[in-house]
Amino acid sequence: MDWQNVTEFATEQSIDSRDVQTRIEELESILEDEENPAQDDDLADLLKTLREFRDDADSDEWPHGIRFIADRHFVDYAQELAENIGAIPKDNSWPCTCIDWEQAAKELQMDYTSIHVGDSCFWYRA
């Protein structure tokens, strides 16, 4: 991901920890380059935020890939997950068309941990 500022990062629907790590390393290289006169405050703020995000996640799974789901996208994620694991039949007829996906998402979140970036919240399995 080529996030240029914190807002771009915080408005993602889904984030992979490996993408965050790659961007951290890119930004460290850019900002530590003494020949780079464009020491961009946005990039410095983004680097700080990405490092804090990584530290807050505090998981041994970080290098292997942790998926972070934006709170505003979590209901869709819950439905996609249910379909992908076969909990919802392919024909998706009654009573499956009557599922309260907001409630299902809330119950699924019990197995997830939240992490915040500004006003945005992301969920991940710890």
N, CA, C and O atoms as a GROMACS GRO file, in nm:
protein
  504
    1MET      N    1   0.084  -0.118   0.000
    1MET     CA    2   0.000   0.000   0.000
    1MET      C    3   0.089   0.124   0.000
    1MET      O    4   0.196   0.126   0.060
    2ASP      N    5   0.043   0.223  -0.066
    2ASP     CA    6   0.121   0.345  -0.081
    2ASP      C    7   0.054   0.461  -0.008
    2ASP      O    8   0.034   0.568  -0.066
    3TRP      N    9   0.020   0.439   0.118
    3TRP     CA   10  -0.044   0.545   0.195
    3TRP      C   11   0.049   0.664   0.204
    3TRP      O   12   0.169   0.650   0.230
    4GLN      N   13  -0.008   0.783   0.181
    4GLN     CA   14   0.071   0.906   0.186
    4GLN      C   15   0.047   0.986   0.313
    4GLN      O   16   0.123   1.077   0.345
    5ASN      N   17  -0.059   0.950   0.386
    5ASN     CA   18  -0.089   1.020   0.511
    5ASN      C   19  -0.177   0.931   0.599
    5ASN      O   20  -0.224   0.826   0.555
    6VAL      N   21  -0.198   0.974   0.720
    6VAL     CA   22  -0.275   0.896   0.817
    6VAL      C   23  -0.419   0.878   0.772
    6VAL      O   24  -0.477   0.771   0.794
    7THR      N   25  -0.478   0.978   0.710
    7THR     CA   26  -0.617   0.969   0.666
    7THR      C   27  -0.635   0.857   0.564
    7THR      O   28  -0.731   0.780   0.574
    8GLU      N   29  -0.545   0.848   0.469
    8GLU     CA   30  -0.554   0.740   0.370
    8GLU      C   31  -0.548   0.604   0.437
    8GLU      O   32  -0.623   0.513   0.402
    9PHE      N   33  -0.460   0.590   0.534
    9PHE     CA   34  -0.446   0.464   0.606
    9PHE      C   35  -0.572   0.433   0.687
    9PHE      O   36  -0.624   0.321   0.684
   10ALA      N   37  -0.621   0.532   0.759
   10ALA     CA   38  -0.734   0.512   0.851
   10ALA      C   39  -0.866   0.487   0.779
   10ALA      O   40  -0.961   0.440   0.842
   11THR      N   41  -0.874   0.517   0.651
   11THR     CA   42  -1.000   0.498   0.579
   11THR      C   43  -1.003   0.369   0.497
   11THR      O   44  -1.097   0.346   0.421
   12GLU      N   45  -0.903   0.285   0.512
   12GLU     CA   46  -0.903   0.155   0.444
   12GLU      C   47  -1.015   0.068   0.500
   12GLU      O   48  -1.054   0.083   0.616
   13GLN      N   49  -1.067  -0.024   0.418
   13GLN     CA   50  -1.167  -0.121   0.465
   13GLN      C   51  -1.100  -0.240   0.530
   13GLN      O   52  -1.152  -0.297   0.627
   14SER      N   53  -0.986  -0.278   0.477
   14SER     CA   54  -0.915  -0.395   0.526
   14SER      C   55  -0.766  -0.369   0.511
   14SER      O   56  -0.721  -0.313   0.410
   15ILE      N   57  -0.689  -0.410   0.610
   15ILE     CA   58  -0.544  -0.386   0.609
   15ILE      C   59  -0.474  -0.515   0.647
   15ILE      O   60  -0.518  -0.587   0.737
   16ASP      N   61  -0.366  -0.545   0.578
   16ASP     CA   62  -0.284  -0.662   0.609
   16ASP      C   63  -0.158  -0.613   0.680
   16ASP      O   64  -0.095  -0.517   0.636
   17SER      N   65  -0.121  -0.678   0.787
   17SER     CA   66  -0.005  -0.636   0.865
   17SER      C   67   0.123  -0.635   0.781
   17SER      O   68   0.212  -0.554   0.806
   18ARG      N   69   0.132  -0.724   0.682
   18ARG     CA   70   0.252  -0.728   0.597
   18ARG      C   71   0.262  -0.601   0.513
   18ARG      O   72   0.372  -0.553   0.486
   19ASP      N   73   0.148  -0.546   0.471
   19ASP     CA   74   0.149  -0.419   0.397
   19ASP      C   75   0.193  -0.305   0.488
   19ASP      O   76   0.266  -0.215   0.446
   20VAL      N   77   0.147  -0.308   0.612
   20VAL     CA   78   0.188  -0.205   0.708
   20VAL      C   79   0.339  -0.212   0.730
   20VAL      O   80   0.407  -0.110   0.729
   21GLN      N   81   0.391  -0.332   0.750
   21GLN     CA   82   0.534  -0.348   0.774
   21GLN      C   83   0.616  -0.300   0.654
   21GLN      O   84   0.718  -0.234   0.671
   22THR      N   85   0.571  -0.334   0.535
   22THR     CA   86   0.640  -0.289   0.414
   22THR      C   87   0.642  -0.137   0.407
   22THR      O   88   0.745  -0.078   0.374
   23ARG      N   89   0.529  -0.074   0.437
   23ARG     CA   90   0.523   0.072   0.431
   23ARG      C   91   0.609   0.136   0.539
   23ARG      O   92   0.671   0.240   0.516
   24ILE      N   93   0.614   0.075   0.657
   24ILE     CA   94   0.703   0.125   0.763
   24ILE      C   95   0.846   0.128   0.712
   24ILE      O   96   0.916   0.228   0.726
   25GLU      N   97   0.889   0.018   0.653
   25GLU     CA   98   1.028   0.008   0.605
   25GLU      C   99   1.054   0.109   0.493
   25GLU      O  100   1.162   0.168   0.488
   26GLU      N  101   0.957   0.128   0.403
   26GLU     CA  102   0.972   0.227   0.296
   26GLU      C  103   0.985   0.368   0.354
   26GLU      O  104   1.072   0.445   0.314
   27LEU      N  105   0.899   0.400   0.449
   27LEU     CA  106   0.902   0.534   0.508
   27LEU      C  107   1.028   0.558   0.588
   27LEU      O  108   1.084   0.668   0.584
   28GLU      N  109   1.076   0.457   0.659
   28GLU     CA  110   1.202   0.472   0.732
   28GLU      C  111   1.315   0.504   0.635
   28GLU      O  112   1.398   0.590   0.663
   29SER      N  113   1.316   0.436   0.523
   29SER     CA  114   1.419   0.460   0.423
   29SER      C  115   1.407   0.601   0.364
   29SER      O  116   1.507   0.672   0.350
   30ILE      N  117   1.287   0.642   0.332
   30ILE     CA  118   1.265   0.775   0.275
   30ILE      C  119   1.304   0.885   0.374
   30ILE      O  120   1.375   0.979   0.339
   31LEU      N  121   1.256   0.871   0.498
   31LEU     CA  122   1.275   0.978   0.597
   31LEU      C  123   1.416   0.981   0.656
   31LEU      O  124   1.459   1.084   0.708
   32GLU      N  125   1.487   0.870   0.648
   32GLU     CA  126   1.624   0.867   0.702
   32GLU      C  127   1.727   0.903   0.596
   32GLU      O  128   1.845   0.916   0.627
   33ASP      N  129   1.684   0.918   0.473
   33ASP     CA  130   1.773   0.953   0.362
   33ASP      C  131   1.811   1.100   0.375
   33ASP      O  132   1.729   1.189   0.354
   34GLU      N  133   1.938   1.123   0.410
   34GLU     CA  134   1.984   1.260   0.431
   34GLU      C  135   1.982   1.342   0.303
   34GLU      O  136   1.979   1.464   0.308
   35GLU      N  137   1.986   1.276   0.187
   35GLU     CA  138   1.985   1.347   0.060
   35GLU      C  139   1.843   1.382   0.016
   35GLU      O  140   1.825   1.449  -0.086
   36ASN      N  141   1.744   1.337   0.090
   36ASN     CA  142   1.605   1.365   0.055
   36ASN      C  143   1.562   1.494   0.125
   36ASN      O  144   1.536   1.494   0.245
   37PRO      N  145   1.555   1.605   0.050
   37PRO     CA  146   1.520   1.733   0.113
   37PRO      C  147   1.373   1.743   0.150
   37PRO      O  148   1.334   1.830   0.228
   38ALA      N  149   1.291   1.654   0.097
   38ALA     CA  150   1.146   1.662   0.120
   38ALA      C  151   1.108   1.579   0.243
   38ALA      O  152   1.039   1.478   0.231
   39GLN      N  153   1.152   1.622   0.358
   39GLN     CA  154   1.114   1.554   0.483
   39GLN      C  155   0.970   1.592   0.513
   39GLN      O  156   0.943   1.688   0.586
   40ASP      N  157   0.879   1.516   0.457
   40ASP     CA  158   0.736   1.546   0.459
   40ASP      C  159   0.675   1.517   0.597
   40ASP      O  160   0.688   1.406   0.649
   41ASP      N  161   0.610   1.617   0.655
   41ASP     CA  162   0.545   1.599   0.785
   41ASP      C  163   0.437   1.493   0.781
   41ASP      O  164   0.420   1.417   0.876
   42ASP      N  165   0.362   1.487   0.669
   42ASP     CA  166   0.258   1.384   0.656
   42ASP      C  167   0.318   1.245   0.661
   42ASP      O  168   0.263   1.156   0.726
   43LEU      N  169   0.430   1.226   0.594
   43LEU     CA  170   0.496   1.094   0.595
   43LEU      C  171   0.551   1.062   0.733
   43LEU      O  172   0.545   0.947   0.777
   44ALA      N  173   0.604   1.161   0.801
   44ALA     CA  174   0.656   1.140   0.937
   44ALA      C  175   0.542   1.102   1.031
   44ALA      O  176   0.557   1.012   1.114
   45ASP      N  177   0.428   1.170   1.019
   45ASP     CA  178   0.311   1.137   1.102
   45ASP      C  179   0.260   0.997   1.069
   45ASP      O  180   0.223   0.921   1.158
   46LEU      N  181   0.259   0.964   0.940
   46LEU     CA  182   0.215   0.832   0.898
   46LEU      C  183   0.307   0.725   0.955
   46LEU      O  184   0.259   0.624   1.006
   47LEU      N  185   0.436   0.745   0.949
   47LEU     CA  186   0.531   0.648   1.003
   47LEU      C  187   0.508   0.628   1.153
   47LEU      O  188   0.507   0.514   1.201
   48LYS      N  189   0.489   0.735   1.225
   48LYS     CA  190   0.462   0.727   1.368
   48LYS      C  191   0.334   0.646   1.394
   48LYS      O  192   0.330   0.560   1.481
   49THR      N  193   0.229   0.675   1.316
   49THR     CA  194   0.101   0.605   1.332
   49THR      C  195   0.113   0.457   1.299
   49THR      O  196   0.060   0.373   1.372
   50LEU      N  197   0.184   0.424   1.192
   50LEU     CA  198   0.202   0.284   1.154
   50LEU      C  199   0.280   0.207   1.259
   50LEU      O  200   0.248   0.092   1.289
   51ARG      N  201   0.382   0.269   1.314
   51ARG     CA  202   0.459   0.203   1.421
   51ARG      C  203   0.372   0.180   1.544
   51ARG      O  204   0.377   0.073   1.605
   52GLU      N  205   0.290   0.280   1.581
   52GLU     CA  206   0.200   0.265   1.695
   52GLU      C  207   0.097   0.155   1.668
   52GLU      O  208   0.064   0.077   1.757
   53PHE      N  209   0.046   0.150   1.546
   53PHE     CA  210  -0.050   0.047   1.506
   53PHE      C  211   0.012  -0.091   1.524
   53PHE      O  212  -0.049  -0.181   1.581
   54ARG      N  213   0.135  -0.107   1.474
   54ARG     CA  214   0.206  -0.235   1.488
   54ARG      C  215   0.228  -0.270   1.635
   54ARG      O  216   0.205  -0.384   1.676
   55ASP      N  217   0.272  -0.173   1.714
   55ASP     CA  218   0.298  -0.198   1.855
   55ASP      C  219   0.171  -0.230   1.932
   55ASP      O  220   0.172  -0.315   2.022
   56ASP      N  221   0.060  -0.162   1.898
   56ASP     CA  222  -0.068  -0.189   1.964
   56ASP      C  223  -0.120  -0.328   1.931
   56ASP      O  224  -0.182  -0.393   2.016
   57ALA      N  225  -0.095  -0.374   1.809
   57ALA     CA  226  -0.140  -0.509   1.770
   57ALA      C  227  -0.065  -0.614   1.851
   57ALA      O  228  -0.124  -0.715   1.890
   58ASP      N  229   0.063  -0.593   1.876
   58ASP     CA  230   0.143  -0.679   1.964
   58ASP      C  231   0.112  -0.827   1.945
   58ASP      O  232   0.065  -0.894   2.038
   59SER      N  233   0.138  -0.878   1.826
   59SER     CA  234   0.109  -1.018   1.797
   59SER      C  235   0.227  -1.084   1.729
   59SER      O  236   0.294  -1.025   1.644
   60ASP      N  237   0.252  -1.208   1.767
   60ASP     CA  238   0.357  -1.286   1.702
   60ASP      C  239   0.321  -1.318   1.557
   60ASP      O  240   0.407  -1.356   1.478
   61GLU      N  241   0.194  -1.304   1.523
   61GLU     CA  242   0.147  -1.333   1.388
   61GLU      C  243   0.172  -1.218   1.291
   61GLU      O  244   0.150  -1.233   1.170
   62TRP      N  245   0.217  -1.103   1.340
   62TRP     CA  246   0.236  -0.985   1.257
   62TRP      C  247   0.311  -1.016   1.127
   62TRP      O  248   0.262  -0.979   1.020
   63PRO      N  249   0.428  -1.082   1.132
   63PRO     CA  250   0.501  -1.105   1.006
   63PRO      C  251   0.433  -1.204   0.911
   63PRO      O  252   0.465  -1.208   0.792
   64HIS      N  253   0.342  -1.282   0.962
   64HIS     CA  254   0.275  -1.384   0.881
   64HIS      C  255   0.145  -1.333   0.820
   64HIS      O  256   0.087  -1.398   0.732
   65GLY      N  257   0.099  -1.219   0.864
   65GLY     CA  258  -0.020  -1.157   0.809
   65GLY      C  259  -0.139  -1.162   0.903
   65GLY      O  260  -0.196  -1.268   0.929
   66ILE      N  261  -0.176  -1.047   0.952
   66ILE     CA  262  -0.297  -1.029   1.032
   66ILE      C  263  -0.388  -0.940   0.949
   66ILE      O  264  -0.344  -0.838   0.897
   67ARG      N  265  -0.513  -0.978   0.938
   67ARG     CA  266  -0.610  -0.896   0.864
   67ARG      C  267  -0.685  -0.809   0.963
   67ARG      O  268  -0.743  -0.858   1.060
   68PHE      N  269  -0.683  -0.680   0.938
   68PHE     CA  270  -0.754  -0.581   1.018
   68PHE      C  271  -0.875  -0.535   0.937
   68PHE      O  272  -0.861  -0.493   0.822
   69ILE      N  273  -0.993  -0.544   0.997
   69ILE     CA  274  -1.117  -0.509   0.929
   69ILE      C  275  -1.172  -0.380   0.989
   69ILE      O  276  -1.188  -0.370   1.111
   70ALA      N  277  -1.201  -0.282   0.905
   70ALA     CA  278  -1.258  -0.156   0.953
   70ALA      C  279  -1.395  -0.181   1.014
   70ALA      O  280  -1.474  -0.259   0.962
   71ASP      N  281  -1.422  -0.115   1.125
   71ASP     CA  282  -1.549  -0.131   1.194
   71ASP      C  283  -1.667  -0.105   1.101
   71ASP      O  284  -1.767  -0.177   1.105
   72ARG      N  285  -1.655  -0.004   1.017
   72ARG     CA  286  -1.764   0.032   0.925
   72ARG      C  287  -1.787  -0.075   0.819
   72ARG      O  288  -1.888  -0.072   0.750
   73HIS      N  289  -1.695  -0.168   0.804
   73HIS     CA  290  -1.704  -0.275   0.704
   73HIS      C  291  -1.729  -0.412   0.769
   73HIS      O  292  -1.743  -0.512   0.699
   74PHE      N  293  -1.736  -0.416   0.902
   74PHE     CA  294  -1.738  -0.545   0.972
   74PHE      C  295  -1.865  -0.626   0.946
   74PHE      O  296  -1.858  -0.748   0.945
   75VAL      N  297  -1.979  -0.562   0.927
   75VAL     CA  298  -2.102  -0.635   0.898
   75VAL      C  299  -2.088  -0.710   0.765
   75VAL      O  300  -2.124  -0.827   0.755
   76ASP      N  301  -2.036  -0.640   0.664
   76ASP     CA  302  -2.012  -0.706   0.534
   76ASP      C  303  -1.911  -0.818   0.548
   76ASP      O  304  -1.927  -0.925   0.488
   77TYR      N  305  -1.808  -0.794   0.627
   77TYR     CA  306  -1.706  -0.897   0.651
   77TYR      C  307  -1.768  -1.020   0.716
   77TYR      O  308  -1.737  -1.133   0.677
   78ALA      N  309  -1.855  -1.001   0.814
   78ALA     CA  310  -1.920  -1.114   0.882
   78ALA      C  311  -2.001  -1.197   0.784
   78ALA      O  312  -1.998  -1.320   0.788
   79GLN      N  313  -2.074  -1.131   0.696
   79GLN     CA  314  -2.154  -1.202   0.598
   79GLN      C  315  -2.064  -1.277   0.499
   79GLN      O  316  -2.091  -1.393   0.466
   80GLU      N  317  -1.958  -1.212   0.450
   80GLU     CA  318  -1.865  -1.277   0.359
   80GLU      C  319  -1.799  -1.398   0.424
   80GLU      O  320  -1.784  -1.503   0.361
   81LEU      N  321  -1.761  -1.384   0.550
   81LEU     CA  322  -1.699  -1.495   0.623
   81LEU      C  323  -1.796  -1.612   0.635
   81LEU      O  324  -1.758  -1.726   0.612
   82ALA      N  325  -1.919  -1.583   0.672
   82ALA     CA  326  -2.020  -1.689   0.685
   82ALA      C  327  -2.040  -1.762   0.553
   82ALA      O  328  -2.053  -1.885   0.550
   83GLU      N  329  -2.042  -1.688   0.444
   83GLU     CA  330  -2.058  -1.750   0.313
   83GLU      C  331  -1.935  -1.832   0.276
   83GLU      O  332  -1.948  -1.942   0.223
   84ASN      N  333  -1.816  -1.779   0.304
   84ASN     CA  334  -1.691  -1.847   0.268
   84ASN      C  335  -1.668  -1.977   0.345
   84ASN      O  336  -1.608  -2.071   0.293
   85ILE      N  337  -1.716  -1.982   0.469
   85ILE     CA  338  -1.694  -2.105   0.549
   85ILE      C  339  -1.809  -2.204   0.533
   85ILE      O  340  -1.810  -2.309   0.597
   86GLY      N  341  -1.906  -2.170   0.448
   86GLY     CA  342  -2.016  -2.262   0.422
   86GLY      C  343  -2.129  -2.256   0.523
   86GLY      O  344  -2.215  -2.344   0.524
   87ALA      N  345  -2.131  -2.155   0.608
   87ALA     CA  346  -2.238  -2.142   0.707
   87ALA      C  347  -2.368  -2.096   0.641
   87ALA      O  348  -2.476  -2.112   0.698
   88ILE      N  349  -2.358  -2.039   0.524
   88ILE     CA  350  -2.475  -1.994   0.447
   88ILE      C  351  -2.478  -2.077   0.318
   88ILE      O  352  -2.378  -2.081   0.245
   89PRO      N  353  -2.589  -2.142   0.290
   89PRO     CA  354  -2.595  -2.223   0.168
   89PRO      C  355  -2.586  -2.137   0.042
   89PRO      O  356  -2.621  -2.019   0.043
   90LYS      N  357  -2.538  -2.197  -0.065
   90LYS     CA  358  -2.520  -2.125  -0.192
   90LYS      C  359  -2.650  -2.064  -0.246
   90LYS      O  360  -2.648  -1.955  -0.303
   91ASP      N  361  -2.763  -2.134  -0.227
   91ASP     CA  362  -2.890  -2.080  -0.279
   91ASP      C  363  -2.942  -1.965  -0.194
   91ASP      O  364  -3.028  -1.888  -0.238
   92ASN      N  365  -2.890  -1.952  -0.073
   92ASN     CA  366  -2.919  -1.840   0.017
   92ASN      C  367  -3.068  -1.805   0.020
   92ASN      O  368  -3.107  -1.690  -0.005
   93SER      N  369  -3.150  -1.903   0.049
   93SER     CA  370  -3.295  -1.881   0.056
   93SER      C  371  -3.338  -1.871   0.202
   93SER      O  372  -3.256  -1.880   0.294
   94TRP      N  373  -3.468  -1.853   0.222
   94TRP     CA  374  -3.523  -1.845   0.357
   94TRP      C  375  -3.482  -1.969   0.434
   94TRP      O  376  -3.487  -2.078   0.377
   95PRO      N  377  -3.443  -1.959   0.558
   95PRO     CA  378  -3.443  -1.843   0.648
   95PRO      C  379  -3.312  -1.763   0.645
   95PRO      O  380  -3.299  -1.664   0.716
   96CYS      N  381  -3.217  -1.806   0.562
   96CYS     CA  382  -3.087  -1.736   0.559
   96CYS      C  383  -3.099  -1.592   0.511
   96CYS      O  384  -3.013  -1.510   0.542
   97THR      N  385  -3.202  -1.561   0.436
   97THR     CA  386  -3.220  -1.423   0.390
   97THR      C  387  -3.272  -1.333   0.502
   97THR      O  388  -3.284  -1.212   0.484
   98CYS      N  389  -3.303  -1.392   0.617
   98CYS     CA  390  -3.360  -1.316   0.729
   98CYS      C  391  -3.260  -1.294   0.842
   98CYS      O  392  -3.298  -1.251   0.951
   99ILE      N  393  -3.134  -1.322   0.818
   99ILE     CA  394  -3.033  -1.310   0.923
   99ILE      C  395  -3.010  -1.163   0.956
   99ILE      O  396  -3.000  -1.079   0.866
  100ASP      N  397  -3.002  -1.133   1.084
  100ASP     CA  398  -2.968  -0.998   1.130
  100ASP      C  399  -2.815  -0.989   1.129
  100ASP      O  400  -2.749  -1.028   1.226
  101TRP      N  401  -2.760  -0.939   1.019
  101TRP     CA  402  -2.615  -0.938   1.003
  101TRP      C  403  -2.546  -0.842   1.099
  101TRP      O  404  -2.430  -0.865   1.135
  102GLU      N  405  -2.613  -0.738   1.142
  102GLU     CA  406  -2.553  -0.650   1.243
  102GLU      C  407  -2.533  -0.724   1.374
  102GLU      O  408  -2.428  -0.712   1.438
  103GLN      N  409  -2.632  -0.801   1.415
  103GLN     CA  410  -2.620  -0.881   1.538
  103GLN      C  411  -2.515  -0.990   1.520
  103GLN      O  412  -2.436  -1.015   1.611
  104ALA      N  413  -2.515  -1.054   1.405
  104ALA     CA  414  -2.414  -1.158   1.379
  104ALA      C  415  -2.274  -1.100   1.386
  104ALA      O  416  -2.183  -1.164   1.440
  105ALA      N  417  -2.255  -0.980   1.332
  105ALA     CA  418  -2.124  -0.914   1.336
  105ALA      C  419  -2.084  -0.881   1.479
  105ALA      O  420  -1.968  -0.900   1.517
  106LYS      N  421  -2.179  -0.832   1.559
  106LYS     CA  422  -2.149  -0.801   1.700
  106LYS      C  423  -2.105  -0.927   1.775
  106LYS      O  424  -2.012  -0.921   1.855
  107GLU      N  425  -2.170  -1.037   1.749
  107GLU     CA  426  -2.133  -1.162   1.816
  107GLU      C  427  -1.997  -1.210   1.767
  107GLU      O  428  -1.918  -1.262   1.846
  108LEU      N  429  -1.968  -1.195   1.640
  108LEU     CA  430  -1.839  -1.234   1.585
  108LEU      C  431  -1.727  -1.150   1.646
  108LEU      O  432  -1.617  -1.199   1.670
  109GLN      N  433  -1.755  -1.024   1.672
  109GLN     CA  434  -1.653  -0.935   1.727
  109GLN      C  435  -1.605  -0.978   1.866
  109GLN      O  436  -1.500  -0.933   1.911
  110MET      N  437  -1.680  -1.063   1.931
  110MET     CA  438  -1.636  -1.112   2.063
  110MET      C  439  -1.505  -1.188   2.052
  110MET      O  440  -1.430  -1.197   2.150
  111ASP      N  441  -1.476  -1.244   1.935
  111ASP     CA  442  -1.352  -1.318   1.913
  111ASP      C  443  -1.241  -1.229   1.856
  111ASP      O  444  -1.134  -1.278   1.822
  112TYR      N  445  -1.267  -1.101   1.846
  112TYR     CA  446  -1.173  -1.007   1.785
  112TYR      C  447  -1.132  -0.900   1.886
  112TYR      O  448  -1.199  -0.880   1.987
  113THR      N  449  -1.022  -0.834   1.856
  113THR     CA  450  -0.970  -0.725   1.938
  113THR      C  451  -0.976  -0.598   1.854
  113THR      O  452  -0.951  -0.601   1.733
  114SER      N  453  -1.008  -0.487   1.918
  114SER     CA  454  -1.014  -0.361   1.843
  114SER      C  455  -0.884  -0.284   1.858
  114SER      O  456  -0.813  -0.294   1.958
  115ILE      N  457  -0.856  -0.206   1.757
  115ILE     CA  458  -0.740  -0.117   1.756
  115ILE      C  459  -0.785   0.012   1.688
  115ILE      O  460  -0.860   0.007   1.590
  116HIS      N  461  -0.740   0.126   1.737
  116HIS     CA  462  -0.790   0.254   1.687
  116HIS      C  463  -0.680   0.334   1.619
  116HIS      O  464  -0.564   0.334   1.661
  117VAL      N  465  -0.720   0.400   1.513
  117VAL     CA  466  -0.635   0.496   1.442
  117VAL      C  467  -0.719   0.622   1.429
  117VAL      O  468  -0.809   0.629   1.345
  118GLY      N  469  -0.690   0.720   1.511
  118GLY     CA  470  -0.773   0.841   1.512
  118GLY      C  471  -0.916   0.804   1.546
  118GLY      O  472  -0.942   0.741   1.650
  119ASP      N  473  -1.009   0.842   1.460
  119ASP     CA  474  -1.150   0.811   1.482
  119ASP      C  475  -1.191   0.675   1.424
  119ASP      O  476  -1.305   0.633   1.440
  120SER      N  477  -1.099   0.607   1.358
  120SER     CA  478  -1.130   0.479   1.294
  120SER      C  479  -1.097   0.363   1.388
  120SER      O  480  -1.002   0.368   1.465
  121CYS      N  481  -1.178   0.259   1.377
  121CYS     CA  482  -1.158   0.138   1.458
  121CYS      C  483  -1.141   0.020   1.362
  121CYS      O  484  -1.214   0.008   1.263
  122PHE      N  485  -1.045  -0.065   1.393
  122PHE     CA  486  -1.022  -0.187   1.316
  122PHE      C  487  -1.030  -0.307   1.410
  122PHE      O  488  -0.996  -0.297   1.528
  123TRP      N  489  -1.074  -0.420   1.357
  123TRP     CA  490  -1.088  -0.543   1.434
  123TRP      C  491  -0.995  -0.649   1.376
  123TRP      O  492  -0.980  -0.661   1.255
  124TYR      N  493  -0.934  -0.727   1.466
  124TYR     CA  494  -0.847  -0.836   1.423
  124TYR      C  495  -0.853  -0.949   1.523
  124TYR      O  496  -0.884  -0.927   1.640
  125ARG      N  497  -0.823  -1.069   1.477
  125ARG     CA  498  -0.816  -1.185   1.567
  125ARG      C  499  -0.681  -1.186   1.632
  125ARG      O  500  -0.579  -1.193   1.564
  126ALA      N  501  -0.679  -1.179   1.764
  126ALA     CA  502  -0.553  -1.173   1.839
  126ALA      C  503  -0.493  -1.312   1.856
  126ALA      O  504  -0.387  -1.326   1.917
   0.00000   0.00000   0.00000
